[in-house]
Amino acid sequence: MPERPAWHLPGVPMLLLDVVLLAAAIVAFWQASHHTDGGRTGLVWTGVVLIAATVLVFRGLTPVAPGRAHVVQLFGRYQGTVRDQGLQWVNPFANRVAVSTRIRNLESSLAKVNDADGNPIEIAAVVVWQVQDTAYATYAVDDYPDFVAIQTETAVRHIASSYPYDNRGSGALSLRDNADEITQRLSSELTDRVRSAGVHVIETRLTRLSYAPEIAQAMLRQQQASAVVGARHKIVEGAVGMVRMALQRLEEEGVVELDEERKAAMVSNLLVVLCSEQATQQVVNTGSLYQ
């Protein structure tokens, strides 16, 4: 059943009415104590009725604090929800269940899951959520905070097992390289899971993402090797471009004419200098180019 407004009245006028009824009951009992004739019984009954009315009016008073709502149910049936802040008055025979509508943070426990490649990883997330429908939160589930916590862990595990930790340059979605897309999909899946409890998911973020300790060192060496290969690839590309530019400039400006053999030697020497990880030592050629 969706949430709907409950019937209620402003509480301050009802509080004043309660004070008046209490004063009238006190006056009735005071007058009864000073009567000795038959009118005493009538005054006593009048005081009893006024006291009963005072109790009923007082029982219907319900203070509604900011960030809270009160679900009203009468004889086991849902009557509606009071969201208006301040002192309100509802049916005194109805039961009122307070529900927090504040924004909450939930940090999931650290879960150990196998990613899409079968590698064990550790992952955790934080979820920002809020009760949107108090009727569903009260009647659709037993305990909506526990429900959100369990569904959060389930969604995090499902997302972690659906994507690899690292795409290794393939361009596919991965947990490490596509954090924004992954969190959006996590939010979408979690929203579908907790909608039945009347909960709205505001935001989700991954707070912990790493390889499990038993494979962390091996994966670190693999990442370092990939980084070295990528760096060497960039170095070679730059070196080849610089050698090509040097030969082209020498030929265009007519600085020196080289045959194919000497061009090959020059290319070899330049590549050694440019691609070497350590500084090379200079050698001065005092003879001719062909010596």
FENHUDA-V830034 format. One record per residue. N is the residue number from 1. RES is the residue in three letters. NEAR is the number of other ideal C-beta (glycine too) atoms within 12 Angstrom. D_LAST is the distance of its C-alpha to the last C-alpha in whole Angstrom. Layout:
# FENHUDA-V830034
<<N & RES & NEAR & D_LAST> <N & RES & NEAR & D_LAST>>
This chain:
# FENHUDA-V830034
<<1 & MET & 19 & 96> <2 & PRO & 17 & 94> <3 & GLU & 28 & 95> <4 & ARG & 18 & 98> <5 & PRO & 21 & 100> <6 & ALA & 33 & 103> <7 & TRP & 18 & 106> <8 & HIS & 30 & 107> <9 & LEU & 23 & 108> <10 & PRO & 21 & 107> <11 & GLY & 26 & 108> <12 & VAL & 16 & 109> <13 & PRO & 17 & 113> <14 & MET & 29 & 113> <15 & LEU & 24 & 113> <16 & LEU & 18 & 115> <17 & LEU & 24 & 118> <18 & ASP & 28 & 117> <19 & VAL & 19 & 118> <20 & VAL & 18 & 121> <21 & LEU & 26 & 122> <22 & LEU & 23 & 122> <23 & ALA & 18 & 124> <24 & ALA & 23 & 127> <25 & ALA & 28 & 127> <26 & ILE & 20 & 127> <27 & VAL & 18 & 130> <28 & ALA & 29 & 132> <29 & PHE & 23 & 132> <30 & TRP & 17 & 133> <31 & GLN & 20 & 136> <32 & ALA & 24 & 137> <33 & SER & 14 & 137> <34 & HIS & 13 & 140> <35 & HIS & 18 & 142> <36 & THR & 11 & 144> <37 & ASP & 11 & 146> <38 & GLY & 10 & 144> <39 & GLY & 15 & 142> <40 & ARG & 19 & 140> <41 & THR & 15 & 138> <42 & GLY & 16 & 137> <43 & LEU & 26 & 135> <44 & VAL & 21 & 134> <45 & TRP & 17 & 133> <46 & THR & 25 & 131> <47 & GLY & 28 & 129> <48 & VAL & 19 & 128> <49 & VAL & 19 & 127> <50 & LEU & 28 & 125> <51 & ILE & 23 & 123> <52 & ALA & 18 & 122> <53 & ALA & 24 & 121> <54 & THR & 28 & 119> <55 & VAL & 19 & 117> <56 & LEU & 22 & 116> <57 & VAL & 29 & 115> <58 & PHE & 23 & 113> <59 & ARG & 20 & 112> <60 & GLY & 34 & 110> <61 & LEU & 32 & 108> <62 & THR & 37 & 104> <63 & PRO & 21 & 102> <64 & VAL & 31 & 99> <65 & ALA & 20 & 96> <66 & PRO & 13 & 93> <67 & GLY & 16 & 90> <68 & ARG & 25 & 93> <69 & ALA & 36 & 95> <70 & HIS & 40 & 98> <71 & VAL & 39 & 99> <72 & VAL & 37 & 103> <73 & GLN & 25 & 104> <74 & LEU & 19 & 108> <75 & PHE & 11 & 110> <76 & GLY & 9 & 106> <77 & ARG & 17 & 105> <78 & TYR & 27 & 103> <79 & GLN & 28 & 104> <80 & GLY & 30 & 101> <81 & THR & 40 & 99> <82 & VAL & 40 & 99> <83 & ARG & 30 & 96> <84 & ASP & 25 & 98> <85 & GLN & 19 & 98> <86 & GLY & 23 & 100> <87 & LEU & 25 & 104> <88 & GLN & 34 & 105> <89 & TRP & 34 & 108> <90 & VAL & 36 & 108> <91 & ASN & 28 & 111> <92 & PRO & 24 & 112> <93 & PHE & 16 & 112> <94 & ALA & 29 & 108> <95 & ASN & 23 & 106> <96 & ARG & 33 & 103> <97 & VAL & 26 & 99> <98 & ALA & 24 & 97> <99 & VAL & 34 & 93> <100 & SER & 24 & 90> <101 & THR & 30 & 88> <102 & ARG & 18 & 86> <103 & ILE & 18 & 82> <104 & ARG & 25 & 81> <105 & ASN & 22 & 77> <106 & LEU & 34 & 77> <107 & GLU & 23 & 74> <108 & SER & 33 & 73> <109 & SER & 20 & 73> <110 & LEU & 22 & 69> <111 & ALA & 30 & 69> <112 & LYS & 24 & 67> <113 & VAL & 35 & 66> <114 & ASN & 23 & 64> <115 & ASP & 34 & 62> <116 & ALA & 23 & 61> <117 & ASP & 25 & 58> <118 & GLY & 13 & 61> <119 & ASN & 30 & 59> <120 & PRO & 23 & 61> <121 & ILE & 37 & 61> <122 & GLU & 30 & 64> <123 & ILE & 41 & 65> <124 & ALA & 28 & 68> <125 & ALA & 43 & 69> <126 & VAL & 27 & 71> <127 & VAL & 38 & 74> <128 & VAL & 23 & 76> <129 & TRP & 38 & 79> <130 & GLN & 30 & 83> <131 & VAL & 36 & 86> <132 & GLN & 27 & 87> <133 & ASP & 30 & 90> <134 & THR & 39 & 92> <135 & ALA & 33 & 95> <136 & TYR & 27 & 92> <137 & ALA & 38 & 91> <138 & THR & 33 & 94> <139 & TYR & 24 & 95> <140 & ALA & 23 & 92> <141 & VAL & 25 & 91> <142 & ASP & 12 & 92> <143 & ASP & 14 & 90> <144 & TYR & 36 & 87> <145 & PRO & 25 & 85> <146 & ASP & 17 & 85> <147 & PHE & 28 & 84> <148 & VAL & 36 & 81> <149 & ALA & 29 & 80> <150 & ILE & 24 & 80> <151 & GLN & 33 & 79> <152 & THR & 41 & 76> <153 & GLU & 29 & 74> <154 & THR & 24 & 75> <155 & ALA & 36 & 73> <156 & VAL & 44 & 70> <157 & ARG & 29 & 70> <158 & HIS & 27 & 70> <159 & ILE & 40 & 67> <160 & ALA & 40 & 65> <161 & SER & 24 & 65> <162 & SER & 25 & 65> <163 & TYR & 34 & 61> <164 & PRO & 29 & 58> <165 & TYR & 38 & 57> <166 & ASP & 29 & 53> <167 & ASN & 21 & 52> <168 & ARG & 21 & 49> <169 & GLY & 15 & 47> <170 & SER & 15 & 50> <171 & GLY & 11 & 52> <172 & ALA & 19 & 55> <173 & LEU & 24 & 58> <174 & SER & 27 & 57> <175 & LEU & 37 & 59> <176 & ARG & 26 & 56> <177 & ASP & 20 & 54> <178 & ASN & 24 & 58> <179 & ALA & 23 & 60> <180 & ASP & 16 & 62> <181 & GLU & 21 & 63> <182 & ILE & 34 & 64> <183 & THR & 30 & 66> <184 & GLN & 20 & 68> <185 & ARG & 26 & 68> <186 & LEU & 41 & 70> <187 & SER & 30 & 72> <188 & SER & 19 & 73> <189 & GLU & 27 & 74> <190 & LEU & 40 & 76> <191 & THR & 27 & 78> <192 & ASP & 18 & 79> <193 & ARG & 30 & 80> <194 & VAL & 38 & 82> <195 & ARG & 24 & 84> <196 & SER & 21 & 87> <197 & ALA & 36 & 87> <198 & GLY & 31 & 87> <199 & VAL & 39 & 84> <200 & HIS & 26 & 81> <201 & VAL & 36 & 78> <202 & ILE & 22 & 76> <203 & GLU & 23 & 73> <204 & THR & 36 & 71> <205 & ARG & 28 & 68> <206 & LEU & 36 & 65> <207 & THR & 24 & 66> <208 & ARG & 23 & 64> <209 & LEU & 31 & 61> <210 & SER & 29 & 59> <211 & TYR & 30 & 58> <212 & ALA & 25 & 60> <213 & PRO & 15 & 60> <214 & GLU & 14 & 59> <215 & ILE & 23 & 56> <216 & ALA & 18 & 55> <217 & GLN & 13 & 52> <218 & ALA & 16 & 51> <219 & MET & 26 & 51> <220 & LEU & 16 & 49> <221 & ARG & 14 & 46> <222 & GLN & 20 & 46> <223 & GLN & 22 & 46> <224 & GLN & 14 & 43> <225 & ALA & 15 & 41> <226 & SER & 19 & 42> <227 & ALA & 17 & 41> <228 & VAL & 15 & 38> <229 & VAL & 16 & 37> <230 & GLY & 16 & 38> <231 & ALA & 16 & 36> <232 & ARG & 18 & 33> <233 & HIS & 16 & 34> <234 & LYS & 16 & 34> <235 & ILE & 20 & 31> <236 & VAL & 18 & 29> <237 & GLU & 17 & 31> <238 & GLY & 18 & 30> <239 & ALA & 24 & 26> <240 & VAL & 19 & 26> <241 & GLY & 17 & 28> <242 & MET & 21 & 26> <243 & VAL & 27 & 23> <244 & ARG & 20 & 24> <245 & MET & 16 & 26> <246 & ALA & 25 & 22> <247 & LEU & 25 & 21> <248 & GLN & 14 & 24> <249 & ARG & 14 & 24> <250 & LEU & 20 & 21> <251 & GLU & 16 & 22> <252 & GLU & 11 & 25> <253 & GLU & 11 & 25> <254 & GLY & 9 & 22> <255 & VAL & 12 & 19> <256 & VAL & 16 & 16> <257 & GLU & 13 & 16> <258 & LEU & 19 & 14> <259 & ASP & 12 & 15> <260 & GLU & 11 & 16> <261 & GLU & 12 & 13> <262 & ARG & 18 & 11> <263 & LYS & 22 & 15> <264 & ALA & 15 & 16> <265 & ALA & 19 & 13> <266 & MET & 24 & 14> <267 & VAL & 24 & 17> <268 & SER & 16 & 17> <269 & ASN & 21 & 16> <270 & LEU & 25 & 19> <271 & LEU & 24 & 21> <272 & VAL & 19 & 20> <273 & VAL & 22 & 21> <274 & LEU & 26 & 24> <275 & CYS & 24 & 25> <276 & SER & 16 & 25> <277 & GLU & 12 & 28> <278 & GLN & 8 & 27> <279 & ALA & 9 & 25> <280 & THR & 14 & 21> <281 & GLN & 9 & 19> <282 & GLN & 8 & 17> <283 & VAL & 10 & 14> <284 & VAL & 6 & 12> <285 & ASN & 11 & 9> <286 & THR & 7 & 9> <287 & GLY & 8 & 6> <288 & SER & 7 & 5> <289 & LEU & 15 & 6> <290 & TYR & 10 & 4> <291 & GLN & 6 & 0>>
